[in-house]
Amino acid sequence: MEYLHQEQSPPASLGNNHLVNSGNANSLSLTTVLNHVSTTTPSNTVTKANPHTHSANAIRLINTKGLSRAEWLAIRHQGIGGSDAAAAVGLNPYQSQLELWMIKTGRFSEDTCDDNQSVIPDIDSKMYWGQVLEPIVAQHYTKVTGRKVRKVNAILQHADSDKSWMLANIDYRVVGSDEVQLLECKTAGEYGAKLWKDGVPEYVQCQVQHQLAVTGLQAADVCVLICGQQLKIYRIERDEELIAKLIELERLFWLYVERQMPPCADGSESAGFALRCLFPQDDGQRVDFSNNAHVSSLFDSLLNTRQQLAFYQKQEEFYKQLLQQNLGEATYATFSQGSISWKKAKDSTYLDTAALTKDHPQLCQQYQQTKVGSRRFLVSEQPMANSTASD
């Protein structure tokens, strides 16, 4: 099967790189992405969505108390949960559509526990501390706002039969409030805090709007503990227009899952990881795409991008050298837009493995370990037929 330009696939028709990434200046906003809803499904047939998105009550699919990890994952594979919503529409900075598709189709297991309290991850993982701190965040939400909350130990399902793939695992239900009904608790470390500097990150907004869609409720508070010392509370109101578009995009992603068709890669680290898992081995055969205009255009774009990258890398080195020349023996320099430093690193020692192997081959063999090889992607550009060699 060929994988063409991203506009060939419905959920990925949002642009060549629609994944939210704080380091990507071309990232699209939540509103922009959800305004570019495609009407083409994986089989090029149009699936009409039910315009009704506001169900009165969600179905309590299963009680999560005492649920084993295997049972939990089996339920998660039956639909798109709140924590999956952003990845399903291409707005999760940590997970691509392709990686989520591989999880939902059972091609590799899900290593995270999400918000399932009956499964405790490794103590060194961010997920572990998120689970440990969640009840503390909820407790201090009540202390700050005066609103009581109740833990929801269940996986909920959308009440509309045509949206039965929409699932939600709610952190807490706010008790006795007409203003807000749900509470989503979050923790953010040093890196994650950057995503909260302008308010609720878009991937969390997707999660909350998905939860409001499943439950039919009107508003949720997001309470986040930043770097273990700053508590912030944000209100997210139900947005019917956004929910309708979110549902349509999620529906298209779920078609990929049901039809076992992988969505296009998006250039993210997550998508690269998923591809390495999806195609870990090569079979040695050679395919000819010379007469395939679509795939050939991808190769042409790759060559063009590499040429541009080489040019700008050379430009970067040029400016860096000019700055070093001006800096001379000085260590630091400041500018109106920032600063630079040019410091000598401390001397270090290293193990001369070549000499060690030569002098003590048996000892080296004793400590040798096999590293599983991975596929290398190499590009060879065909020389122009009319080019002439030069001295």
N, C-alpha and C positions, 0 to 999 in steps of 0.2 A: 504494500500500500504506500502511496506517495503522501508526503506531508509537505504541503505547499506554503505559500505566504499565509500569514496569520489571518488575513481577511477571508480565507477559504473556509475557516471554521467558525461557527456561530459565536460561542462565548469569547473567542479570541479576536473577533472582528473589531475590537475596540481600539486597535492600534498595534504598532510593532512592539511596543513595550508598555503594557498597561498595568504592570505590577507596581504597586506602591513601593518606593524605595527612597529613603531619605537622601541617598547619594545620587539619585537620578533626577537631573533637572527637567527631564521631559515627562516625568510621571504625571498621570492624569488624576484629577480629583474625583471624589465619590460621585458628585453630581454629574460630572462630564461622562464618566464611565457608564453610569446608569441611564444616561440620556442616549446612549448609542446601543440600544437594544436591537439585536439582529432578528430577522424573521425567518432565517434559514436554519433548519435543523440539520443534524448530521446526515440525514438521508435526503436532504434537499426538499423536504416536504414541510409544509407549515402546520404547526400544532397550535390551535387556538387555545388561549388561556382563559379561564373563567375570570371575568373582571371583578367578581366578588372576592375580596381579600380579608374581610373583617368577620371572622367566625366568632360566635358568642362565647364558646367554651372550647378548650382543647381536650383531646382524649388522653386520659392517663394510661399510657401504653404499658408501662411496667414500673414496679417499685424497685428502686436501686439499692435499698438497704440489704446488705448481705449478698449482693450480686457479685458473682465471680468475674474475673477479668475476661475470661473467654466469653461468658454470657454478655458482658458489657460490650465487647467489641462486635459480637454478632448482631446486637441491636443497632449499634452505630452504623453498621454496613447496610442497614435497611433504608437509610435515608440521609438527608443533609441536616446536620445539627447546627445550632447557633454558632459554635466555634468553627464550623466548616464554611459558613456562609461567605465570608470574605474571600477565601481561597477559591470557592466555587465560581465566583464572578471575577477573579483575577485581581483582588485588592489586598491580599495578605502579604505583608513584607517578609514573612518567614516561610510560607508554603505556596507552591505553584498549583495551578489547576492539575497539571500532569501528576504531581506527587499525590495530591488528594485523590485523583482518579485511580491511581495504583493501590491506594489504601482501600478505597471503597470497592474495588473489584477483587480484593484479596491477593494482589500480586506481591505485596509485602505487608508485614504486620505493622500495626500502629504502636510505636514505642512510647508515646505519651499517654497519660491517663486522663487528660483534660480535667473536667471538674468532678470526676467520680470519686467520692470520698472513701469508698470501700477498697480502693486500690492505691497503695502508697508507693510512689516511685522512689528511686535512689536518693539518698540524703544530699548528694552533691548536685542534684539537678534543680533547675529553676522551678520545675513543676512541683517538686516536693515542698519548697518554701512557699509557693503560692497556695498550696493546700493547707499548710500549717497556719499561715497567716490569715486565711480567708475568714474564719470565725472571729478573729481579733478585729479585722477590718469591719465586719458586720456589727460587732459589739460597739465599736467606736462611732459607727454611723448612727446607731441608736442614741448614743451618748450626745452626739452633736446635734442631731435633728429632733430627738424626742420620739421618733417613729419606731414602733416595734416591728420586728421582722420574724418570719418563720421559715425554717429550712424546708425546701421542696425536694423530697427524696423520690423523684420519679422522672422518667423520660416521658415527655409529652408529645403528642402527635396532632397535627392540624386536623380540625374537625371536618373540613371539606374533603370528600373522597378523592377529588382530582389533585389534591395536594397532600396525600397521605405520606409522601416521601419527606415532608417537612417535619423535622423533629426538633425538640428543644429540651435542654437540661437547665432549668432555672436555678440560680444560686439561692435566692430568698424571695419570698412573697412579703410585701409590705402590708402590715395588718391595719385595717381600719382607717385608711386614707383615701379620700376622693381625688387627691391631686396626683398621687403616684402609687403604682401597684407592684412594681418589680424592683429588686435591687441586684445589681451585678457588681461583684467585688473583684478588684484587680490589685496586683502588686507590680511595681516597676523598679528594676534595678538601675544601675548607672547608665547602661546603654538604652534600656527601654524608656527611661525618663525623658530622653530626647524626643520621643514620639508623642509625649504628652504636653510639650511646651506650649502648643497652640490649642489645647483642649483635648477632647476625646479623639483618639486616632480613628481614622476611617475604618480600619478593620474591626474595631470595637463597635463603631456605629452600625456597621453591617450586622454584627452579631445581635445587638440589641433590637434593631428593627426587625430582624428575623424572629426573635423571641416574641416581640409584640404582635407580629403577624400570626404566629402559631397560637398564642393565647387569646388574641382578640382584645388585649388590654390597651390602655391609652398612653401610659407613660412609665418610664423606668429611671431610676437614679443609678449612676455609675459612681462608685466610691473607690478611689484608688489611693494606695499607700505608696508614695514615691520615695525610693532609697531608704525605706524603713523609718522615715521621720517626718514626712509631710503628707497630710491627709487632705484630699480634694474630692469634692462631690459635684457631679454634673447631672443636669436633668436632660433627658432625651424624650421628646414628645413623639407620639406616633405620627408618621408621615405617610399618608395613604398613597400618594403618587410614587414616592420612593419605594414603598413596599411592593407596589404592583410591578415596578420595573425589576426589583430585586427578585421577585418570584419568577418572572419570565426568564431572567438569566439563569437562575438556579435550575429551573425546569430544563433548559437547554443542556446544562451541565449533566443533569441526571440522565438525560437521554444518552449521553456518551457512556455513562456507567451501565445503563440497561442494555445497550447495544454493543458493549465491549469494544468501543472505539476510542482510542486515546485522543485527548485534545492536543492541540499544537503546543510545542514548547514556547516559552516566553523570554528566554535569555537569562533567567534567574539562576542562582546557584542551586535552588531547590529543583528546578527542571533538569539541570545538568545531572544532579544526583539521581533523579528518577530515571533518566535515560540510561545511565550506567547500570541501574538495577534491571531495567526493562530489557536491555540488550547487552548482557555481560560478556557474551562470547561472539566471535566472528566465525564464519564457516569457510572462508577462503575464496568464495566465488566473486567474480567481477561483474558489475552491472554497468551498462552503457546508457547514460542519460544525455548523450550528445544531441539527440533529436527530440528530447523532452524540454519544451520551452519553459515550463514552469520551474522544474528543478534546476535547469541550466541558469535561469535568472537568479536563483538563490546563490549558486556558485559565483556568478558574476558579481553579485552584491557583496559576497564575502571577500572576493579579491579586491574590490574597490574599497571596502572598509579597511582591510589590512594595509592597503597603500596609504590611505588617509592617516591611519594610526601610526604608521612608520614615519610619515612626514611630521606629525605633531610630536612624536616622541623625540625626533631630532631637534625640533624647535624648542622643546622643553629643555633638552640638554644644552642647547646653545644659550638660552637665557640663564640657565643655572650656572654655566661657566662664566658668563659675563658678571653675574652677581658675585661669584667666588673671587673673581679677579679684583672687583671693587672692594670686597671684604678684606682681602689680603690676610694678615695674621690675626685680625680681629675675630672674636668668637661670636658676637651677636650683632645684628643690625635691625633697626626698627623702621617701619614705614607707616604711612597714614592708614593703610589697609591691613597691616599685620607685621610680622617679623620673621627673621630667618636666623639660623644658627649653623655654625660650621665647627664642630668640636671633634677632637681626636678621641676615638674610643679607647677604652682600657685594653691593654695587652691580654690576650687569652691563650689558652693551651688547647691542643686538639690531639686526637689519637691518630697516629700514622698507621692506618690499617694496612697499607701496602707493605710497609716494613715489618709489621707484626706478622702478617701472613707469611712473608718470606722467611723470617727467623723462627717462628713458632707455628708452623702450619697445623699441627695436631691440636694445639690449644685453640686456634681459631675455629677449626672444624667442630670442636666440642661445643662452641657457643653460637654456631651458625643456626639461623632460623629461616624458613621459607616464607617469602612474601608473595602473596597471590598477585599475579600480574593483572593489569587493567588494560583496556583497549586505548591505544593512542590515536588521536585524530591528527593526521598530517596532511598538509596541502601542498601540492606541486602544481605550479603554474606552467602551462604549455607555452614554450617560446613562440613568438610570432614567426610565421613561415617566411616572411620577407625580410626578417632581421638579418643583419650582417655582423660577423664577429669583428671585434676590434682588438688591437694590441693592448 
